[in-house]
């Protein structure tokens, strides 16, 4: 939880708001609490099902309740100017890769990064390098994910990051 508390405090001290899933527990609940304690702005987006089982964080600056997990992720993306992943599990990885894919497809142009604390993401980063070397990820797309061993290093890299040119993926209107 030390990383979570440091993250919340640091984001608030830098004037960076937190947008997350809106729960009152877990690593992100601790990030939210620390940011709030430091006077930061924290917005949560929670699906009705989780609100019904009382995991909603009621002390946030703002809490939006939506119908589905997909709506939750889309709304969090709309509210955010960058995406930072701490060490985590399935949900963290799923959201990380979705927002990274959306960046690749030019659905947004915001930085995406991981805090690679104590090499937590080394295996994932090596796998992405292998995907690139075997032609499954283009070099320009492999470079979209930022990874730094410290929170300060990642926030600096995100501040300096500029979105590369990417094609715009347009869909045809359906009848």
Secondary structure, DSSP 8 states (H G I E B T S, - for coil): -HHHHHHHHHHHHTT--EEE--BSSHHHHHHHHHHHHTT--EEEEEEHHHHHTT-B-TTSSEEEEESSHHHHHHHHHHH-SEEEE-S--HHHHHHHHHHHHHHHTTS---EEEEE-GGGTTHHHHHHHHHHHHTTSS-HHHHTTEEEESSHHHHHHHHHH---------------
